Amino acid sequence: MKIIFLGTSHGNPEANRFCSSAAVVTGGKWYLIDAGAPILPLLLTRGVHPKEIGGIFITHSHDDHYLGLIEYTRVINKAAEYHGVSTPVLVPRKRVFSDVINTKFNYKLWHGKGRTKYKKYKKGVIFDDGTLKVTAIPVKHIFLSYAFLVEAEGKRILFSGDLARGMRDYPNVLYTTHVDALVLEAAHTYINTDEVIDKVNRSKIDRLLINHINPYRNTPEELSAAFGKIKSSVDCAAAFDGMELTI
């Protein structure tokens, strides 16, 4: 199983970083965690055909995490060359996404007749196709925001999604369940604090990947200092666009 970071920016695109999206690649399929713009061009540039997308999972309804869905949905449902594509798209709020997507295909999208199959999810197991399982864990970033526990090939990855300032909603499952990799978003909280370091050090994780980095709050120097305080058994790194890891 691989993690491929497609966009790692903190909210606004930068010269070398796009908005939030990561792929879990397993069983010959790509599963996307968030779909910040420009997700479709990023996939096509890598030679990934939409038929290879096993699912798209949106953590919350801030547009830097889903704006790429507008283009993906329009193109996939309209262009003849994408006949036969069927992409599950799981979102936390129907009204928001129904208004945003708002195309002539809108009815089809929510009734299983479009090439993108939109569905609202709640907490708990939201997807399991026999290859990859996704469990949604509520967090407190905004109304209806979630972390995702992703399981495949006997491995577990937890994508935190955006957390509340100070990470008071840090997922408790990390203290009780072994996770091979934690992808921890860092747009709103300073990582190099005693509170955050303590949470990480009490977690049952093998690898820590800091993503969605706000460069003003979490400079390379601050992250390096934080990594020096984390227990030596945890492999730490800052994610960047194009980064690929085998789990």
Buried (B, 14 or more C-beta within 10 A) or exposed (E): BEBBBBBBBBBEBEEEBBBBBBBBBBBEBBBBBBBBBBBBBBBEEEEBEBBBBBBBBBBBBBBBBBBBBBBBBBBBBEEEEBEEBBBBBBBBBEEBBBEBBEBEBBEBBBEEEBBBBBBBBEEEEBBEBEBBBBBBBBBEBEEBBBBBBBBBEEBBBBBBBBBBEEBEBBBEBBEEBEBBBBBBBBBBBBBBBEEBBEBBEEBBBBBBBBBBBBBEBBEEEBBEEBBEBBEEEBBBBBBEBBBEBEB
